[in-house]
Amino acid sequence: MAERPFIYRFTRDLRLDDHAGLAVAALHGDVLPLLIIDAALKARLARSPRRAAFFCAAAAALDVELRERGSRLIVRRGSPSGTIKSLAAASHAPGAAWSASYDGGAMRSDERLRSELEEAGLMASIVHDAPAVAPDESAAAHSVPGSGYRAFAPYFEVWRDLPVRSHEHPLLVRFACCDLQSEPLPGAQEFGAVESADQAGPSVARDLFERFLREDAAHYAIAAVVPSEDRTSHLSAHLSFGTISARTVVRALRERLEDPFSLTEERLSYRRFLRAMAQRDFFLQLGWFYPRTRDEPLQERMRGFAWKQSHRALDAWRAGATGYPLVDAGVRQLEQIGWMHPLVRAVAASFLCFDLGVDWRIGRDEWDRRLIEDDEALATGNWQWVAGVGGDLAQYPRIYNPERQRRRHDPDGIYVRRWIPELRSVPVATWHGLAGDSPQLALELFSQDAYARPVVEHERAAREFLTRYRAFVSP
């Protein structure tokens, strides 16, 4: 090689465009692209077969784009520290960069890796790439400089006025052409999964987002609360693996919002989507500044609360057989496609935490085995938010009535019937959420095909939980 390259280790940032990490690496020389399959990554991917298949497809697509640029993805299996040191010695690279993690365990691994590389005389840079607005940028506006926000409302006030940086010039990033040894690209079978027909990669993510902007973004305010419409962005997996940049998404929506010809209804949708992106950044900065929240609530007052570790109906919740149609439809959608509508996620999570009183960590870990998206910090933030122990500082938990939510957001049962075949011939008027109220749901006409009876009475369960909650916070 004529010049010394600089190693860039791809993790959950599998693209070339608008890439903060690549921009930093390119400051030091031609970029040597590296993908390390280590024990932690193997364990994460093995937990969810769909996730593993998505990751492998995205990695293959990244390699194709690199080859089009005259380079290729170098794949190695082993420890990050030993792998980077070995590659640096072989390529004469002075150091390496990679994207920051936002969950406690991965953050500790990042710091340990940086320390080991620096002790070996190598440069090591950890770069914020996943959020649209990096945690240190929002923290700079905080009343206590350098600390994170614990509540979303003040965070959003700051976030919406902060500029979103651009790294939109991949042609300015030069990639090293080399003949260094590479192992085979990861395959789904390596993680106990099978190849999926679902496509992944930067071009897939770009096409999906462009279609969303063109067809559905202006209607997001409705799509966000009507699960049968199925017109949300479906970008969660792509954002979690970095096949598209959150900065790209936010800048495009801000441009739409500033368009003087946008209708009032369209502006409402753009604002709602931007709020969802801001909430994503909020949870990432929570993970960054408060890494212990993976295992304990953000709210100190709730750290000793006695969540149940089991419940007679826990397996029914896992199987989508609670007798509450909206909850069950969401769980079955997740089981079948690795994704669930955002509104339904909140209702199904609320049912576990409040109707069953089960620990939010059990729900988070259960869904982690089914979701394609892979972001522990976001999962923790969302589950703590729903459980009333995280960044939502409401006086009391917001307990969703699952049947009321179904009537409000899926009144004709279109979404429910899509995922629950047992209810396709049952009149919606009989869906009351209580076996005694719904003769057709309660009758065991054909026991194998009959829809489940409600496993709890919602109103009673909610009252019992609130009684326990009040006794705990106001002894």
C-alpha positions in Angstrom: 0.0 0.0 0.0 1.4 3.4 -0.9 -0.1 5.1 2.2 -0.9 3.8 5.6 -4.7 3.1 5.8 -6.9 3.7 8.9 -9.1 0.8 10.1 -12.8 1.3 10.4 -14.6 -1.4 12.2 -18.3 -1.7 11.1 -20.7 -2.7 13.8 -24.3 -1.5 13.7 -23.6 1.0 10.9 -23.7 -1.0 7.7 -23.6 1.7 5.1 -21.3 4.2 3.4 -23.3 7.4 3.1 -23.9 10.0 5.8 -21.6 8.1 8.0 -19.9 10.0 11.0 -17.5 7.1 11.7 -16.2 6.8 8.2 -15.8 10.6 8.1 -13.5 10.5 11.2 -11.6 7.5 9.9 -11.0 9.2 6.5 -9.2 12.1 8.2 -6.3 9.7 8.9 -6.0 8.1 5.5 -7.7 5.6 3.2 -10.3 3.6 5.1 -9.7 -0.1 5.6 -13.2 -1.6 6.2 -13.4 -4.3 8.8 -16.2 -6.5 10.2 -15.5 -8.5 13.3 -17.7 -11.4 14.3 -16.9 -11.7 18.0 -18.6 -13.7 20.8 -20.9 -10.8 21.8 -22.2 -10.3 18.3 -22.7 -14.0 17.7 -24.7 -14.2 20.9 -26.9 -11.2 20.0 -27.6 -12.6 16.5 -28.2 -16.1 17.7 -31.0 -14.8 20.0 -33.2 -13.9 17.0 -33.1 -15.8 13.7 -34.7 -13.0 11.8 -32.2 -10.5 13.2 -29.3 -12.8 12.1 -30.7 -13.1 8.6 -31.2 -9.4 8.3 -27.6 -8.6 9.5 -26.1 -11.1 7.1 -28.0 -9.7 4.2 -27.0 -6.1 5.2 -23.3 -7.1 5.5 -23.4 -8.7 2.1 -24.9 -5.6 0.6 -22.2 -3.4 2.3 -19.5 -5.6 0.7 -21.1 -5.1 -2.7 -21.0 -1.4 -2.3 -17.4 -1.5 -1.2 -16.4 -3.6 -4.2 -18.1 -1.0 -6.4 -15.7 1.5 -4.8 -12.6 -0.8 -5.5 -12.4 -2.2 -2.0 -14.0 -5.0 0.0 -15.2 -5.8 3.5 -12.5 -7.6 5.4 -14.2 -10.2 7.7 -12.5 -11.6 10.7 -13.7 -13.8 13.6 -12.3 -13.4 17.0 -11.7 -10.8 19.7 -11.9 -7.1 18.6 -8.7 -6.2 20.3 -6.6 -9.0 18.9 -8.1 -8.7 15.5 -7.5 -5.0 15.2 -4.0 -5.2 16.5 -3.2 -8.0 14.0 -4.7 -6.1 11.1 -3.0 -2.9 12.0 0.4 -4.7 12.1 -0.3 -6.3 8.7 -1.5 -3.1 7.0 0.7 -0.6 9.0 -2.5 1.2 10.0 -2.0 3.7 12.9 -5.3 3.0 14.5 -9.0 2.3 14.2 -12.4 3.9 14.6 -15.9 2.5 15.2 -19.4 3.7 16.2 -20.4 4.2 19.8 -22.7 1.8 21.6 -25.4 3.0 23.9 -26.1 0.0 26.2 -24.0 -0.5 29.3 -22.4 -3.8 28.5 -21.3 -2.7 25.0 -20.2 0.7 26.2 -17.9 -1.0 28.7 -16.5 -3.2 25.9 -15.9 -0.2 23.8 -13.9 1.5 26.5 -11.9 -1.6 27.2 -11.1 -2.0 23.5 -10.0 1.7 23.3 -7.8 1.3 26.3 -6.2 -1.9 24.9 -5.5 -0.4 21.5 -4.0 2.8 23.0 -1.8 0.7 25.3 -0.6 -1.0 22.1 0.3 2.4 20.6 -2.7 2.6 18.3 -5.1 5.5 17.9 -8.7 4.6 18.8 -11.8 6.7 18.1 -15.3 6.0 19.2 -17.8 8.1 17.1 -21.4 8.9 17.7 -23.2 7.8 14.5 -26.5 6.2 15.5 -28.4 9.3 16.8 -29.4 12.2 14.6 -28.2 14.5 17.4 -25.2 13.1 19.4 -25.6 13.0 23.2 -22.9 15.5 23.9 -24.5 18.0 21.5 -27.9 17.9 23.4 -26.1 17.8 26.8 -24.3 21.0 26.0 -27.6 22.8 26.2 -28.5 21.2 29.5 -28.8 23.2 32.7 -26.1 21.0 34.1 -23.5 20.9 31.3 -22.3 17.5 30.4 -25.2 15.6 31.9 -28.0 13.9 30.1 -31.7 14.6 30.1 -34.0 12.4 32.3 -37.3 13.8 31.0 -38.3 13.9 27.4 -40.2 17.2 27.2 -37.2 19.5 28.0 -35.0 17.3 25.8 -37.3 17.7 22.9 -37.4 21.4 23.3 -33.6 21.5 22.8 -33.5 18.7 20.2 -35.8 20.2 17.7 -33.7 23.4 17.5 -30.3 21.7 17.2 -28.7 21.4 13.8 -28.3 17.9 12.4 -24.7 17.4 11.1 -24.2 16.1 7.5 -21.7 13.5 6.3 -23.3 13.1 3.0 -20.2 12.9 0.8 -19.1 9.3 0.6 -17.1 10.0 -2.5 -14.8 12.1 -0.4 -14.0 8.9 1.6 -11.3 6.8 0.0 -11.2 3.1 0.7 -8.0 1.1 0.8 -7.5 -1.5 -1.9 -5.6 -4.4 -0.4 -5.0 -8.1 -0.7 -5.2 -8.8 3.1 -6.7 -12.1 4.0 -10.5 -12.1 4.7 -12.7 -14.8 6.1 -16.1 -15.6 4.5 -18.9 -13.1 4.9 -21.3 -14.1 7.7 -24.1 -16.4 6.8 -27.4 -16.9 8.6 -26.6 -20.6 9.3 -23.6 -19.5 11.3 -26.1 -18.2 13.9 -28.6 -21.0 13.8 -30.8 -19.2 11.4 -31.9 -19.7 7.8 -31.5 -17.3 4.9 -34.5 -14.9 4.6 -36.4 -13.6 1.6 -36.4 -10.2 3.4 -34.0 -7.8 1.8 -31.6 -5.6 3.7 -28.8 -3.2 3.0 -28.3 0.5 2.3 -30.1 0.5 -1.1 -33.1 -1.3 0.4 -33.2 1.2 3.3 -33.0 4.2 0.9 -35.8 2.9 -1.3 -38.0 2.2 1.7 -37.4 5.7 3.1 -38.0 7.4 -0.2 -41.2 5.6 -0.7 -42.3 6.5 2.8 -41.5 10.2 2.1 -43.3 10.0 -1.2 -46.4 8.1 -0.1 -46.9 7.9 3.6 -45.0 10.5 5.6 -47.7 13.1 5.1 -50.2 10.7 6.7 -48.1 9.5 9.6 -50.3 11.1 12.2 -53.0 8.7 11.2 -50.8 5.7 10.5 -49.2 6.0 14.0 -52.6 5.3 15.7 -54.3 3.1 13.1 -52.4 -0.3 13.0 -54.5 -1.6 10.2 -53.2 1.0 7.8 -49.6 -0.4 8.1 -48.2 2.9 6.7 -45.5 3.7 9.2 -41.9 3.9 8.0 -40.8 0.4 8.9 -37.3 1.8 9.4 -36.6 0.5 12.9 -34.5 -2.5 11.8 -32.6 -0.4 9.2 -31.9 2.3 11.8 -30.8 -0.2 14.4 -28.2 -1.8 12.0 -27.3 1.6 10.4 -28.3 0.7 6.9 -29.7 4.3 6.8 -28.6 7.2 8.9 -30.9 8.8 11.4 -29.5 12.2 10.3 -30.6 11.5 6.7 -34.1 10.8 8.0 -34.4 13.8 10.3 -33.0 16.3 7.7 -35.4 15.1 5.1 -38.4 15.4 7.4 -37.3 18.9 8.6 -37.1 20.0 5.0 -40.7 18.8 4.4 -41.8 20.6 7.5 -40.2 23.8 6.3 -42.0 23.6 2.9 -44.4 26.5 2.7 -46.7 24.6 0.5 -47.2 21.7 3.0 -50.8 21.4 4.3 -51.6 21.7 8.0 -52.4 18.0 8.2 -49.1 17.1 6.5 -47.2 19.3 8.9 -48.8 17.6 11.8 -47.6 14.2 10.5 -44.1 15.5 9.9 -43.9 16.9 13.4 -45.2 13.6 14.9 -42.6 11.6 13.0 -39.9 13.9 14.0 -41.0 13.6 17.6 -40.7 9.8 17.3 -37.1 10.3 16.0 -36.4 12.6 18.9 -37.6 10.0 21.3 -35.2 7.5 19.7 -32.3 9.9 20.3 -33.6 10.6 23.8 -33.4 6.9 24.7 -30.0 6.6 23.2 -28.7 9.5 25.3 -30.3 8.0 28.4 -28.3 4.8 27.7 -25.1 6.9 27.2 -25.4 9.0 30.3 -27.1 6.4 32.5 -25.8 3.0 31.5 -26.9 1.3 34.6 -30.5 1.6 33.4 -30.3 -1.7 31.5 -30.7 -3.5 34.8 -32.4 -1.0 37.0 -35.0 1.7 36.6 -34.0 5.3 35.8 -36.3 6.5 38.5 -34.6 5.8 41.8 -37.9 5.6 43.7 -38.9 2.6 41.7 -35.7 0.5 42.1 -37.1 -1.5 45.0 -40.6 -2.1 43.5 -41.5 -5.8 43.6 -42.4 -6.7 40.0 -43.6 -10.3 39.6 -41.1 -12.7 38.0 -43.9 -15.1 36.9 -47.6 -15.2 36.4 -50.0 -17.9 35.5 -50.9 -16.0 32.3 -47.3 -15.2 31.3 -47.2 -17.9 28.7 -50.5 -16.8 27.3 -49.1 -13.3 26.8 -46.0 -14.8 25.1 -48.3 -16.9 22.8 -50.7 -14.1 21.9 -53.6 -15.9 23.8 -54.6 -13.5 26.5 -58.2 -13.1 25.3 -57.6 -9.4 24.6 -57.6 -9.1 20.8 -55.4 -6.1 20.3 -52.7 -7.5 22.6 -52.8 -10.9 21.0 -52.8 -9.6 17.4 -49.6 -7.5 18.2 -47.8 -10.4 19.8 -48.7 -12.7 16.8 -47.6 -10.1 14.3 -44.3 -9.9 16.2 -43.9 -13.7 16.1 -44.7 -13.9 12.4 -42.7 -11.0 10.9 -40.3 -9.7 13.6 -42.0 -6.3 13.9 -45.1 -4.9 15.7 -47.0 -1.7 15.1 -45.7 1.0 17.6 -49.1 1.7 19.2 -49.8 -2.0 19.7 -46.4 -2.4 21.3 -47.3 0.0 24.0 -50.7 -1.7 24.6 -49.1 -5.2 24.7 -46.3 -4.0 27.0 -48.7 -2.2 29.3 -50.7 -5.4 29.6 -47.7 -7.4 30.8 -46.6 -4.8 33.3 -49.9 -3.7 34.8 -52.5 -6.4 34.1 -50.1 -9.2 34.9 -47.7 -7.1 37.1 -44.7 -8.8 35.5 -41.3 -7.3 35.4 -40.7 -5.1 32.4 -37.2 -6.7 31.9 -38.9 -10.0 31.2 -41.0 -8.4 28.5 -38.0 -6.7 27.0 -35.9 -9.9 26.9 -38.8 -11.9 25.5 -39.3 -9.5 22.6 -35.6 -9.3 22.0 -35.8 -12.9 20.9 -38.3 -12.0 18.2 -37.5 -8.6 16.9 -35.4 -8.0 13.9 -34.2 -4.6 15.1 -31.3 -4.7 17.5 -30.9 -1.9 19.9 -30.8 -2.7 23.6 -30.7 0.9 24.7 -33.9 1.7 22.8 -35.6 -1.5 24.0 -34.8 -0.6 27.6 -35.9 3.0 27.2 -39.2 2.1 25.7 -40.0 -0.6 28.2 -39.1 1.6 31.1 -41.2 4.4 29.6 -44.3 2.1 29.4 -43.7 0.6 32.9 -43.6 4.1 34.4 -40.0 3.7 35.8 -38.0 5.5 33.2 -38.0 8.8 31.4 -41.8 9.4 31.5 -42.2 11.3 34.8 -46.0 11.1 35.1 -47.3 11.0 38.6 -48.9 7.6 38.0 -48.3 4.9 35.4 -50.3 5.2 32.2 -52.2 2.0 32.1 -53.8 1.2 28.7 -57.2 -0.4 28.7 -56.6 -3.0 25.9 -60.2 -3.3 24.8 -60.8 0.5 24.8 -57.6 0.9 22.7 -58.9 -1.8 20.3 -62.2 0.0 19.9 -60.6 3.3 19.4 -57.8 2.3 17.0 -59.1 -0.8 15.3 -62.9 -0.4 15.6 -63.7 -2.6 12.6 -61.2 -5.3 13.7 -59.2 -5.2 10.5 -55.9 -5.4 12.2 -57.0 -8.0 14.7 -58.5 -10.2 12.1 -55.3 -10.0 10.0 -53.4 -11.8 12.8 -56.0 -13.7 14.7 -57.8 -16.2 12.3 -60.0 -17.4 15.2 -61.8 -14.0 15.1 -62.3 -13.6 11.4 -65.9 -14.9 11.5 -66.8 -13.5 14.9 -68.8 -10.3 14.8 -66.8 -7.3 16.2 -69.7 -6.3 18.4 -69.1 -9.3 20.5 -65.5 -8.5 21.3 -65.8 -7.1 24.8 -62.6 -8.4 26.4 -64.5 -10.4 29.0 -65.7 -13.9 28.5 -69.0 -13.2 30.3 -69.7 -10.3 27.9 -69.0 -12.2 24.8 -70.9 -15.5 24.4 -69.3 -16.2 21.0 -65.8 -15.8 22.4 -66.6 -17.7 25.6 -68.2 -20.7 23.9 -65.7 -23.5 23.3 -67.5 -24.7 20.1 -64.3 -26.1 18.7 -61.7 -26.1 21.4 -58.7 -26.1 19.1 -60.0 -23.2 17.1 -61.8 -21.1 19.7 -60.3 -17.8 20.7 -58.9 -17.7 24.2 -60.9 -16.5 27.2 -59.5 -13.3 28.9 -56.9 -14.4 31.3 -57.5 -11.5 33.7 -60.2 -8.9 34.3 -58.5 -5.7 33.2 -60.2 -3.2 35.6 -59.6 -5.4 38.6 -56.0 -6.1 37.7 -55.3 -2.4 37.0 -56.8 -1.4 40.4 -54.8 -4.0 42.2 -51.6 -2.8 40.5 -52.3 0.8 41.4 -53.0 -0.1 45.0 -49.5 -1.8 45.2 -47.9 1.1 43.4 -49.4 3.8 45.7 -48.4 1.8 48.8 -44.9 1.6 47.5 -44.3 5.2 46.5 -46.3 6.7 49.4 -45.7 4.4 52.4 
